[in-house]
Structure formats: structure tokens, C-alpha cells
Amino acid sequence: MADPFGFMKYPRETNPYRDVKERIKDFAEMQLPLSDEERRKQAARCMNCGVPHCHAGFFYAGGKAVSGCPNDNLIPEWNDLVYRQEDKRAFERLTKTNPLPEFTGRVCPAPCEVACNEALNGQGITIKDNERFIIEQGFKFDWVIDSGMPQHRNGIKIAVIGSGPAGLSAAWQLNKFGFDVTVYERDDRPGGLTMYGIPNMKLPKEIVSRRIAAMEAVGIKFIVNTEVGVDITAAELKAQYQRIILTVGARSARDLAVPGRELKGVMQAVDFLTQATKEVLQNGTKATKLLAGKKVVVIGGGDTGNDCIATAVRQGAAEIHQLEITRQPPKQRLASNPWPQWPMVAKTGYGQQEAQTLFGDNLTAYETTAVGFSGKDGRVTQMTTSKARLFKPVAGTEQDQPVDLVLLAMGFTGPQKSVMDAFGITQINDDYSTNEESVFVAGDARRGPSLVIWGIHEGRMVADQVAHSCEVRL
């Protein structure tokens, strides 16, 4: 490494967040980059560790999940290049494995950082922020489009169904290989959950649109407002394209089968986030008062629940509460959860921090679930909760509370079944192939709900498999 003592000389400094009281006034990006000078110091903290667990991959050992980047990212190499001010070479090494680092540099939980050797006895390297710096240099100096241009076209047409991280990653890779790629998206804008499932303050939509524009510039086509089985049939797609990749995500949201679920005001989190993003796209990033005076309850934790809380804060909710059916995690690692396993500890998300600043610390009720809703004129006005043990309600612990909006953020169960049925998919293999010779499946649609970086990895891998199936040399 360029500075083997960097981790001793420079303390860890992450990209700072805007002050809570300021950022809740709008939907603008809440995390701001450090100066270039400070960023290079942070890159210098990457030590000559010998065995870099940061890119050892996410795997299971002894039944326990071990952290690290699942995408084979060459992290120590591009950290070193950033420190040496060789930004173009850093860009080349980063994008060799990750075609969408502007997404992961903002929304990835960074399993690489908790697996960093420096995190064993100190604080891990700011890998995620360094990654964001590199790709922003790539767009600033026009390296991105040049890196995506194919050397020649092979005349083979590929359809990618779904434009989330897996679909965009596959399309970018296949286009570089020389295929003619068309991406189909059922929503009115490409990007999948990066467009409508992640709020603007966390991932600005101009960042997503910038990537789509770059993809169009290198020859990738996008067709929006088109749902397979409704606007175009599987047979029509098979007739037009030699290969089809299904990257439709795991969009089937987990529901809550309790009395009153049908009432207005009880809705899926992803639908709420979609509406909020469309409002931002139409009217700008200024905070709205759409929920002024309203009592909001978010059922479920995780990133989606956190995003819902942050969005409700910006929409002026008068009260926000969160129900989590699981037990509260410990504040510190248990002996049974050592490094480099993912730390199973309590965390306060950015949205939770904002809600606690406004409403106090009594935000989340653990081991609690909703067992029913009631309302007036078809709209929810009251929720009945119960304590929960082993994911089951405990009889005799029911309580009622007023509520105006309930957001179900309980995760996703798998891909949209109608799409799989339309292509007659009954088997999905480890190599992304299916029982249909010309159809491949990747991303959350194949492996279940997961991280953006897993989608990117799956997109890369399925692109390689499709190229080999067409007997195209890479």
C-alpha cells in the first residue's frame, strides 16, 4: 500500500449527514461528500492486511454468516489508487466488477466495512464512501460512457425484463459484450426499486436517471409502461429475442391477514414510497404536509420500514410508531457473534433518528404485532396490537390505539408469479438457466429479497451465462 501507516495516522471520517432538523425539511440528498483531500486520507487508511476480508465474499462458515462483499470487488486496489490520485485507474478497477457503484455507494449497508480487518480492533475503512467518490469522478470526467461502449456488435438481440439493479447490471454487461439489449419496465420510469422503492433523500432520482441516460448513450434501449402478460406476451418476446432474462425482483410483498386489512389507509410500504417519489419527481424536493395531523404506524423494521418513517417525517406526520415482531437486538456483539460475522446488534436508522428527534425515543415496540384494524366509512381509524412470542400473538395482551395510516413493511416473499407463469418457468438453476432454454432468471427473482450489491452481482453472472449460451467469446 502507498501508506502502510495510514490507518494509524488518520481517524475514520464518513461522509457527513446534514443536520436532522435541516434535512427533514426536504427530500434532497441527506449525505454530503467530504473534500477530495480528506477522501484520499480515508483511502490511505486501507492497510496492507494480507488477507482482505472486505472482498472475501459473503458466505456461511459453521452455520454463521460471514460478511464481506459478495461481488468480488477489488477493494484494496482501488483504495490504494485513490490515495495515489490515480482516479481513472481506480475507476477501471472498481467498474471491472461493479457497473453501478453510484447506487451501492449510497444505499449499500457495506458488509465489506464490517468485515474489514481494521474493524476487528478499530473502525473499518470508509469503503462505501470511497466507492461513491470514484464513480462521481467517472461521471465528472466522462469515463462512464466510454467504458460501456462495445467494440463491435454481434447482432444477437436480448430482452431484459425488469430494470432494477440486476436488470441494469445484466444489460450493461451484455451491451459491452456486443449484444443488442432492450430493457422492459412495467413502471413509467426505469430503475425498479432504485427509482421508486428507495426515497430521494437516500438515493436522488437524478442519480438513477443519469445512469439510464448513460446506458441509452451506449446503445441500450428502454421500453417503459410495459408489463409482461398484459402489454406484451411471452410468445411475442420469444419471437423477437434470442435470449430473455427475467430480473423482475421479489416484488410480492408479505401481507398481514388480519380483520380490517382491506380498509383504506392500510397499505404496502412500497406503494407508499412509490407515491412519495412520484410527488418529489413532480413537485420537487421541498417537504410536503400530506400527512399533517396524521398518526402513522409502520409495521416492520429493516431498511424499508426505516425509509417509510423518514418519508412520513418529511410529510409532516403528527405521530409515528413502529411495530417490530422480533426481539430487540443486543446493543453490543454477543460472544456467539464474533467478527467477521455481520454484527447482530441494535442499530438506529436515519429515519428512526429523525423520528426520535421529533417525537422522543419511545418509537419502536418490539415483540409486538397488529392483530386487527377497524375504521369508519371504509377508512382505518384504529389498530389493535398484541404482544408476540415466536412470531405469534399472545392472547390477553391486546391494546387499541388510534391510527390514520398503517404501512406494511414486512419484506417480500418472491417474484411476481404471473411473470414466471407467462414463460412457463418451473425450474430455476444455480447457473441462472431455467427449464426454458432461451429464458434466464437472476437477481431477487432467483435468490429472494437481498441487497443491491447481490442484484448487481447476479446481473454480471447471468450476462456471462447468456453470452456462453450464445457461444459468444468474451
VOMARVEX-64709 format. One line per field, with one value per residue (C-alpha): residue in three letters; z, y, x. Coordinates in steps of 0.05 Angstrom, whole numbers. Layout:
VOMARVEX-64709
residuo	ALA / ...
pz	Z / ...
py	Y / ...
px	X / ...
end
This chain:
VOMARVEX-64709
residuo	MET / ALA / ASP / PRO / PHE / GLY / PHE / MET / LYS / TYR / PRO / ARG / GLU / THR / ASN / PRO / TYR / ARG / ASP / VAL / LYS / GLU / ARG / ILE / LYS / ASP / PHE / ALA / GLU / MET / GLN / LEU / PRO / LEU / SER / ASP / GLU / GLU / ARG / ARG / LYS / GLN / ALA / ALA / ARG / CYS / MET / ASN / CYS / GLY / VAL / PRO / HIS / CYS / HIS / ALA / GLY / PHE / PHE / TYR / ALA / GLY / GLY / LYS / ALA / VAL / SER / GLY / CYS / PRO / ASN / ASP / ASN / LEU / ILE / PRO / GLU / TRP / ASN / ASP / LEU / VAL / TYR / ARG / GLN / GLU / ASP / LYS / ARG / ALA / PHE / GLU / ARG / LEU / THR / LYS / THR / ASN / PRO / LEU / PRO / GLU / PHE / THR / GLY / ARG / VAL / CYS / PRO / ALA / PRO / CYS / GLU / VAL / ALA / CYS / ASN / GLU / ALA / LEU / ASN / GLY / GLN / GLY / ILE / THR / ILE / LYS / ASP / ASN / GLU / ARG / PHE / ILE / ILE / GLU / GLN / GLY / PHE / LYS / PHE / ASP / TRP / VAL / ILE / ASP / SER / GLY / MET / PRO / GLN / HIS / ARG / ASN / GLY / ILE / LYS / ILE / ALA / VAL / ILE / GLY / SER / GLY / PRO / ALA / GLY / LEU / SER / ALA / ALA / TRP / GLN / LEU / ASN / LYS / PHE / GLY / PHE / ASP / VAL / THR / VAL / TYR / GLU / ARG / ASP / ASP / ARG / PRO / GLY / GLY / LEU / THR / MET / TYR / GLY / ILE / PRO / ASN / MET / LYS / LEU / PRO / LYS / GLU / ILE / VAL / SER / ARG / ARG / ILE / ALA / ALA / MET / GLU / ALA / VAL / GLY / ILE / LYS / PHE / ILE / VAL / ASN / THR / GLU / VAL / GLY / VAL / ASP / ILE / THR / ALA / ALA / GLU / LEU / LYS / ALA / GLN / TYR / GLN / ARG / ILE / ILE / LEU / THR / VAL / GLY / ALA / ARG / SER / ALA / ARG / ASP / LEU / ALA / VAL / PRO / GLY / ARG / GLU / LEU / LYS / GLY / VAL / MET / GLN / ALA / VAL / ASP / PHE / LEU / THR / GLN / ALA / THR / LYS / GLU / VAL / LEU / GLN / ASN / GLY / THR / LYS / ALA / THR / LYS / LEU / LEU / ALA / GLY / LYS / LYS / VAL / VAL / VAL / ILE / GLY / GLY / GLY / ASP / THR / GLY / ASN / ASP / CYS / ILE / ALA / THR / ALA / VAL / ARG / GLN / GLY / ALA / ALA / GLU / ILE / HIS / GLN / LEU / GLU / ILE / THR / ARG / GLN / PRO / PRO / LYS / GLN / ARG / LEU / ALA / SER / ASN / PRO / TRP / PRO / GLN / TRP / PRO / MET / VAL / ALA / LYS / THR / GLY / TYR / GLY / GLN / GLN / GLU / ALA / GLN / THR / LEU / PHE / GLY / ASP / ASN / LEU / THR / ALA / TYR / GLU / THR / THR / ALA / VAL / GLY / PHE / SER / GLY / LYS / ASP / GLY / ARG / VAL / THR / GLN / MET / THR / THR / SER / LYS / ALA / ARG / LEU / PHE / LYS / PRO / VAL / ALA / GLY / THR / GLU / GLN / ASP / GLN / PRO / VAL / ASP / LEU / VAL / LEU / LEU / ALA / MET / GLY / PHE / THR / GLY / PRO / GLN / LYS / SER / VAL / MET / ASP / ALA / PHE / GLY / ILE / THR / GLN / ILE / ASN / ASP / ASP / TYR / SER / THR / ASN / GLU / GLU / SER / VAL / PHE / VAL / ALA / GLY / ASP / ALA / ARG / ARG / GLY / PRO / SER / LEU / VAL / ILE / TRP / GLY / ILE / HIS / GLU / GLY / ARG / MET / VAL / ALA / ASP / GLN / VAL / ALA / HIS / SER / CYS / GLU / VAL / ARG / LEU
pz	0 / -12 / 62 / 107 / 168 / 142 / 189 / 248 / 223 / 202 / 242 / 204 / 175 / 138 / 90 / 139 / 143 / 142 / 210 / 226 / 238 / 169 / 127 / 149 / 114 / 46 / 5 / -20 / -11 / 63 / 59 / 31 / 6 / 40 / 5 / -45 / 2 / 61 / 16 / -3 / 71 / 82 / 25 / 57 / 118 / 77 / 106 / 77 / 114 / 75 / 74 / 57 / 86 / 56 / -10 / 17 / -2 / 38 / 57 / 112 / 159 / 214 / 201 / 213 / 161 / 149 / 119 / 61 / -8 / -49 / -115 / -118 / -115 / -116 / -56 / -32 / -103 / -116 / -46 / -60 / -127 / -97 / -46 / -103 / -141 / -199 / -203 / -273 / -256 / -193 / -235 / -282 / -223 / -189 / -251 / -271 / -222 / -204 / -262 / -214 / -157 / -152 / -123 / -76 / -55 / -27 / -5 / 8 / 82 / 67 / 92 / 66 / 121 / 179 / 152 / 144 / 185 / 214 / 243 / 286 / 336 / 308 / 255 / 185 / 123 / 90 / 30 / 12 / 11 / -28 / -79 / -87 / -97 / -153 / -193 / -185 / -215 / -271 / -289 / -278 / -328 / -377 / -366 / -355 / -426 / -457 / -410 / -433 / -508 / -544 / -592 / -642 / -647 / -656 / -679 / -623 / -590 / -515 / -474 / -401 / -362 / -303 / -293 / -221 / -203 / -231 / -297 / -306 / -288 / -338 / -392 / -383 / -385 / -446 / -484 / -472 / -500 / -564 / -555 / -574 / -508 / -495 / -423 / -408 / -346 / -322 / -287 / -322 / -309 / -310 / -246 / -210 / -135 / -143 / -174 / -134 / -74 / -44 / -25 / -58 / 3 / 5 / -70 / -111 / -173 / -216 / -199 / -226 / -287 / -300 / -303 / -350 / -396 / -397 / -415 / -471 / -496 / -504 / -542 / -492 / -505 / -452 / -460 / -401 / -382 / -408 / -365 / -390 / -396 / -401 / -452 / -487 / -485 / -471 / -540 / -573 / -534 / -552 / -625 / -623 / -579 / -578 / -502 / -447 / -376 / -321 / -268 / -241 / -169 / -109 / -113 / -80 / -13 / 51 / 74 / 141 / 142 / 199 / 204 / 173 / 126 / 69 / 98 / 63 / 98 / 107 / 51 / 29 / 43 / -29 / -54 / -3 / -23 / -96 / -86 / -46 / -100 / -155 / -114 / -110 / -184 / -200 / -149 / -126 / -62 / -14 / 44 / 39 / 91 / 62 / 130 / 172 / 236 / 219 / 264 / 226 / 245 / 207 / 216 / 205 / 212 / 163 / 110 / 81 / 149 / 162 / 95 / 110 / 176 / 144 / 89 / 139 / 178 / 116 / 100 / 167 / 207 / 277 / 308 / 283 / 316 / 293 / 308 / 305 / 315 / 333 / 398 / 407 / 387 / 438 / 440 / 432 / 397 / 435 / 441 / 394 / 340 / 331 / 275 / 215 / 221 / 206 / 274 / 300 / 344 / 353 / 302 / 296 / 223 / 195 / 194 / 265 / 287 / 254 / 287 / 355 / 348 / 337 / 380 / 432 / 440 / 450 / 376 / 367 / 403 / 398 / 402 / 381 / 322 / 295 / 301 / 272 / 245 / 249 / 217 / 195 / 125 / 98 / 125 / 183 / 248 / 300 / 306 / 355 / 375 / 414 / 445 / 404 / 422 / 368 / 316 / 345 / 382 / 457 / 478 / 530 / 512 / 462 / 462 / 418 / 391 / 341 / 273 / 207 / 163 / 170 / 127 / 118 / 114 / 128 / 70 / 6 / -9 / -81 / -153 / -186 / -201 / -264 / -299 / -284 / -305 / -371 / -391 / -363 / -313 / -266 / -251 / -238 / -236 / -199 / -266 / -278 / -333 / -329 / -358 / -417 / -459 / -480 / -413 / -354 / -285 / -240 / -180 / -126 / -173 / -167 / -98 / -59 / -28 / -17 / -23 / -83 / -89 / -95 / -152 / -187 / -178 / -205 / -265 / -281 / -273 / -315 / -370 / -373 / -376 / -432 / -472 / -465 / -483 / -548 / -559 / -557 / -536 / -482
py	0 / 72 / 89 / 27 / 71 / 109 / 74 / 98 / 170 / 186 / 174 / 147 / 202 / 183 / 228 / 273 / 274 / 340 / 361 / 325 / 389 / 415 / 352 / 335 / 399 / 368 / 305 / 328 / 283 / 279 / 255 / 301 / 282 / 301 / 342 / 306 / 316 / 283 / 227 / 209 / 207 / 159 / 115 / 115 / 81 / 16 / -25 / -79 / -132 / -194 / -227 / -174 / -199 / -139 / -176 / -247 / -254 / -265 / -339 / -386 / -419 / -465 / -443 / -370 / -314 / -284 / -214 / -186 / -161 / -215 / -182 / -196 / -122 / -106 / -61 / -54 / -40 / 19 / 46 / 49 / 83 / 136 / 152 / 158 / 205 / 155 / 163 / 136 / 72 / 68 / 76 / 20 / -27 / -11 / -18 / -82 / -116 / -64 / -27 / 12 / 40 / 104 / 60 / 18 / 79 / 108 / 52 / -10 / -29 / -43 / -114 / -101 / -49 / -92 / -148 / -101 / -124 / -55 / -66 / -123 / -75 / -7 / 24 / -5 / 34 / 80 / 34 / 55 / 129 / 117 / 79 / 137 / 185 / 142 / 137 / 211 / 223 / 176 / 217 / 283 / 265 / 226 / 158 / 122 / 122 / 106 / 46 / 19 / 22 / -46 / -57 / -89 / -114 / -188 / -179 / -221 / -190 / -197 / -175 / -159 / -158 / -111 / -52 / -57 / -68 / -139 / -118 / -56 / -95 / -150 / -101 / -60 / -122 / -153 / -88 / -85 / -156 / -131 / -154 / -111 / -103 / -79 / -70 / -74 / -40 / -41 / 27 / 94 / 103 / 54 / 37 / -12 / -4 / 44 / 92 / 80 / 36 / 79 / 151 / 210 / 235 / 168 / 158 / 220 / 204 / 246 / 196 / 139 / 179 / 196 / 122 / 108 / 164 / 135 / 67 / 96 / 132 / 66 / 35 / 2 / 12 / 20 / 7 / 30 / 23 / -49 / -108 / -178 / -217 / -153 / -106 / -158 / -234 / -282 / -311 / -244 / -233 / -302 / -287 / -222 / -241 / -298 / -295 / -267 / -251 / -243 / -195 / -174 / -173 / -201 / -152 / -196 / -161 / -200 / -184 / -183 / -227 / -196 / -166 / -97 / -105 / -82 / -13 / 47 / 73 / 4 / -2 / -35 / 4 / 1 / 33 / 89 / 101 / 100 / 153 / 196 / 192 / 209 / 270 / 291 / 279 / 323 / 378 / 380 / 362 / 410 / 373 / 366 / 365 / 308 / 273 / 335 / 317 / 242 / 184 / 136 / 65 / 27 / -49 / -80 / -59 / -63 / -12 / -7 / 9 / 60 / 93 / 96 / 131 / 182 / 196 / 204 / 253 / 296 / 292 / 324 / 265 / 285 / 217 / 158 / 90 / 26 / -46 / -100 / -172 / -194 / -185 / -123 / -140 / -131 / -65 / -100 / -163 / -227 / -277 / -322 / -267 / -252 / -213 / -220 / -242 / -189 / -154 / -174 / -112 / -57 / 0 / 66 / 81 / 151 / 153 / 128 / 181 / 234 / 209 / 204 / 276 / 299 / 251 / 222 / 155 / 114 / 98 / 23 / -30 / -97 / -165 / -131 / -142 / -117 / -166 / -124 / -57 / -21 / 43 / 90 / 100 / 48 / 81 / 58 / 95 / 44 / -12 / -70 / -93 / -153 / -175 / -230 / -291 / -333 / -292 / -309 / -262 / -272 / -277 / -228 / -174 / -136 / -60 / -9 / 55 / 108 / 109 / 144 / 107 / 38 / 19 / -54 / -60 / -134 / -154 / -192 / -265 / -273 / -253 / -237 / -306 / -284 / -267 / -335 / -369 / -330 / -361 / -429 / -426 / -486 / -493 / -442 / -469 / -447 / -424 / -377 / -422 / -448 / -505 / -458 / -458 / -385 / -357 / -340 / -313 / -270 / -223 / -225 / -264 / -321 / -317 / -279 / -209 / -185 / -127 / -82 / -110 / -180 / -157 / -126 / -190 / -233 / -187 / -195 / -270 / -281 / -238 / -285 / -346 / -316 / -299 / -370 / -400 / -360 / -386 / -316 / -309 / -257
px	0 / 21 / 17 / 21 / 11 / -49 / -98 / -56 / -48 / -119 / -183 / -243 / -287 / -350 / -388 / -427 / -503 / -539 / -566 / -631 / -671 / -650 / -655 / -726 / -748 / -738 / -726 / -658 / -598 / -581 / -508 / -455 / -385 / -320 / -268 / -223 / -164 / -199 / -224 / -153 / -134 / -191 / -168 / -98 / -128 / -134 / -78 / -33 / -73 / -51 / -119 / -171 / -236 / -271 / -275 / -272 / -346 / -408 / -410 / -430 / -380 / -403 / -475 / -458 / -460 / -391 / -390 / -352 / -371 / -406 / -387 / -311 / -296 / -222 / -227 / -154 / -132 / -178 / -168 / -94 / -105 / -150 / -95 / -45 / -92 / -97 / -172 / -182 / -146 / -187 / -250 / -227 / -214 / -280 / -323 / -289 / -336 / -388 / -423 / -469 / -426 / -466 / -522 / -481 / -440 / -505 / -551 / -508 / -503 / -430 / -416 / -346 / -334 / -354 / -310 / -251 / -191 / -187 / -257 / -231 / -200 / -218 / -262 / -266 / -245 / -296 / -302 / -373 / -356 / -292 / -332 / -380 / -322 / -293 / -357 / -371 / -302 / -322 / -383 / -346 / -291 / -336 / -304 / -371 / -398 / -331 / -325 / -392 / -382 / -378 / -320 / -368 / -440 / -455 / -527 / -558 / -619 / -630 / -691 / -683 / -749 / -743 / -697 / -674 / -601 / -598 / -630 / -587 / -524 / -540 / -559 / -494 / -451 / -485 / -482 / -407 / -403 / -436 / -507 / -567 / -603 / -674 / -698 / -773 / -801 / -873 / -868 / -866 / -791 / -733 / -695 / -741 / -735 / -677 / -727 / -790 / -771 / -715 / -732 / -700 / -661 / -625 / -616 / -632 / -672 / -627 / -572 / -616 / -636 / -563 / -546 / -605 / -582 / -511 / -540 / -580 / -518 / -481 / -539 / -585 / -659 / -713 / -787 / -829 / -903 / -899 / -919 / -905 / -970 / -1011 / -979 / -936 / -938 / -882 / -892 / -881 / -817 / -791 / -805 / -765 / -706 / -656 / -650 / -693 / -671 / -722 / -698 / -766 / -744 / -780 / -838 / -891 / -897 / -912 / -982 / -1018 / -1080 / -1120 / -1190 / -1195 / -1136 / -1180 / -1192 / -1164 / -1103 / -1073 / -1023 / -959 / -896 / -871 / -936 / -928 / -855 / -874 / -927 / -878 / -825 / -874 / -893 / -820 / -809 / -869 / -863 / -791 / -755 / -788 / -821 / -897 / -951 / -991 / -994 / -1003 / -1040 / -1039 / -1019 / -975 / -955 / -901 / -904 / -836 / -764 / -708 / -689 / -759 / -790 / -736 / -749 / -823 / -810 / -764 / -815 / -872 / -829 / -820 / -894 / -910 / -939 / -961 / -943 / -902 / -897 / -863 / -881 / -827 / -847 / -777 / -740 / -696 / -625 / -568 / -530 / -463 / -439 / -450 / -394 / -433 / -430 / -355 / -321 / -323 / -395 / -447 / -459 / -528 / -535 / -586 / -579 / -615 / -631 / -631 / -707 / -712 / -662 / -705 / -769 / -736 / -711 / -783 / -824 / -776 / -742 / -805 / -812 / -807 / -848 / -811 / -844 / -909 / -955 / -1021 / -1080 / -1135 / -1159 / -1225 / -1250 / -1304 / -1332 / -1284 / -1221 / -1177 / -1183 / -1160 / -1109 / -1108 / -1039 / -1015 / -950 / -917 / -875 / -842 / -879 / -947 / -995 / -1001 / -1074 / -1097 / -1046 / -1088 / -1090 / -1125 / -1095 / -1118 / -1085 / -1094 / -1043 / -1013 / -953 / -936 / -860 / -854 / -809 / -822 / -836 / -812 / -822 / -888 / -916 / -953 / -888 / -857 / -921 / -924 / -857 / -874 / -817 / -819 / -745 / -690 / -620 / -557 / -527 / -587 / -616 / -687 / -728 / -740 / -676 / -679 / -701 / -655 / -671 / -627 / -628 / -681 / -726 / -677 / -647 / -701 / -701 / -630 / -581 / -570 / -499 / -526 / -571 / -511 / -470 / -526 / -534 / -460 / -462 / -525 / -495 / -435 / -481 / -523 / -461 / -435 / -503 / -499 / -428 / -400 / -328 / -318
end
